[in-house]
Structures are given as structure tokens and as C-alpha cells.
């Protein structure tokens, strides 16, 4: 489990390609390497990945076909940075909201609204996810726990916005995002469970 409170960013320093498979070597921040072991889980842009090799602060992760298909990790190049968070432990503070690291799709950034001390980003929702998204609800964007600001219908489909404070912009990769970029989305699991339960009950009642 993750909390959506990004602990830093990591640079991709090497990519090894194979058929429907990738291996990423990233340089983790030093404080995230303490106690790190093979098999541990580390979220990259909100995607739960498993540590496969450790050499100091250089850590390897494998990406399977489904990960490459569903998430934005398959589009990374050497030199790119990803948001990283180590898995939460029992007793840790949940500063954001509970996240599984299982990305449900990607959203395109379509509008960027700058203000003196914050930034508003508008994203198009992937088809089928709009029923889980509510104003003031939680959503995971590239591994960051954020509150949904507003919803609207664009010409290309439903969209939502998030508002970013300077700390989020300084700590994560969202400061570098521009219209046309794609981010990973994870719907709040509690919201998903409630919506799907209500849908099943209503369907059973006819």
C-alpha cells in the first residue's frame, strides 16, 4: 500500500528493452535506499514495481507487458524523472489517501492555468472512469494523492482539474508537465468499491 505522498523523484539512468518487457535502472534518493531490499515495492509515477537489483543508489525494476500498455512508464527515456514512494508500513501516517499502486489508465493534460502561488491542471478522463470521479474526492495522479477540484464536459469528453500548491510542484514531476503529456491515474479504491456496490444493488433490483 502507498499513501500518495511522494518522497522524491528518481532519474532513469538506463533502460533495457526486450520483447513486451523493459528493465529500468533508476537512481533513487539516498534516504529511500536505507533498508531497501530485493523484492521491496516502490511506486514509480504511482505504479507499484518490485526491486530486482540494488547497487548503492542504483536500483533496478522490471516492467511487464501490461504495465507498459496501461501506464506512462513505457514512454520514459533515459534522463526522465519519476515520482517515487516506498511502500507504507503499518503505523505510518497516511498523509494522502490509501493507494494500491494499480494504475487504471492514463489521462491527457489539456489545460494549464498558472496563478501566483498555485497551478491548476485540467485532465481528460479515460472512458469508463468518469463514474468514479467526484468533486472534492481523492484521485491519484502519477502517484500523487490529490483532491479533485471541479468537473466539466469538454468537446473530447469529461474532464477534471486539480490544484497544486508550491510544495507539490517542488517535490514532484508535475511542475514539468505540459498540455499533451499523459499521467497515470488511480481511482480512490473506497470510492470505486462504493460505486460498484451501489451499481450491483441497483442492477439486482431491476
Secondary structure as the mmCIF struct_conf table of DSSP 4:
data_model
#
loop_
_struct_conf.conf_type_id
_struct_conf.id
_struct_conf.beg_label_comp_id
_struct_conf.beg_label_asym_id
_struct_conf.beg_label_seq_id
_struct_conf.end_label_comp_id
_struct_conf.end_label_asym_id
_struct_conf.end_label_seq_id
STRN STRN1 UNK A 2 UNK A 2
BEND BEND1 UNK A 4 UNK A 4
STRN STRN2 UNK A 8 UNK A 18
TURN_TY1_P TURN_TY1_P1 UNK A 19 UNK A 20
STRN STRN3 UNK A 21 UNK A 27
HELX_RH_AL_P HELX_RH_AL_P1 UNK A 30 UNK A 33
TURN_TY1_P TURN_TY1_P2 UNK A 34 UNK A 35
TURN_TY1_P TURN_TY1_P3 UNK A 38 UNK A 39
STRN STRN4 UNK A 41 UNK A 44
TURN_TY1_P TURN_TY1_P4 UNK A 45 UNK A 46
STRN STRN5 UNK A 47 UNK A 55
TURN_TY1_P TURN_TY1_P5 UNK A 56 UNK A 57
STRN STRN6 UNK A 58 UNK A 63
HELX_RH_AL_P HELX_RH_AL_P2 UNK A 65 UNK A 70
BEND BEND2 UNK A 71 UNK A 71
HELX_RH_3T_P HELX_RH_3T_P1 UNK A 72 UNK A 75
TURN_TY1_P TURN_TY1_P6 UNK A 78 UNK A 79
STRN STRN7 UNK A 81 UNK A 86
HELX_LH_PP_P HELX_LH_PP_P1 UNK A 87 UNK A 88
TURN_TY1_P TURN_TY1_P7 UNK A 90 UNK A 91
BEND BEND3 UNK A 95 UNK A 96
STRN STRN8 UNK A 99 UNK A 99
BEND BEND4 UNK A 101 UNK A 101
STRN STRN9 UNK A 105 UNK A 115
TURN_TY1_P TURN_TY1_P8 UNK A 116 UNK A 117
STRN STRN10 UNK A 118 UNK A 124
HELX_LH_PP_P HELX_LH_PP_P2 UNK A 125 UNK A 126
TURN_TY1_P TURN_TY1_P9 UNK A 127 UNK A 128
HELX_RH_3T_P HELX_RH_3T_P2 UNK A 130 UNK A 132
TURN_TY1_P TURN_TY1_P10 UNK A 135 UNK A 136
STRN STRN11 UNK A 138 UNK A 141
TURN_TY1_P TURN_TY1_P11 UNK A 142 UNK A 143
STRN STRN12 UNK A 144 UNK A 154
TURN_TY1_P TURN_TY1_P12 UNK A 155 UNK A 156
STRN STRN13 UNK A 157 UNK A 165
HELX_RH_AL_P HELX_RH_AL_P3 UNK A 166 UNK A 171
BEND BEND5 UNK A 172 UNK A 172
HELX_RH_3T_P HELX_RH_3T_P3 UNK A 173 UNK A 176
TURN_TY1_P TURN_TY1_P13 UNK A 179 UNK A 180
STRN STRN14 UNK A 182 UNK A 187
HELX_RH_AL_P HELX_RH_AL_P4 UNK A 189 UNK A 205
#
